[in-house]
Amino acid sequence: MLKFVKGNLENIEGVEIYPIISLLIFFVFFTALFWWVFTAKKAHIKEVSNIPLDDDTVTINGIEL
């Protein structure tokens, strides 16, 4: 299986740029996420974490009780 994929990829011109681009996207995304987590206001995090608990309705299998 790997020979089949590797053989096809060797014939594509400029294919070596795609792993570099995907690594950069991965690195930028998780760096930004890391930065946001440490700079987010604690009050906002607490408010957002309590959203599922604020609803007074109860649903079971899509039926509101």
Summary of the structure (lengths in Angstrom):
residues: 65
radius of gyration: 22.9
end to end distance: 53.1
largest distance: 60.9
contacts: 95
relative contact order: 0.06
helix: 68%
strand: 6%
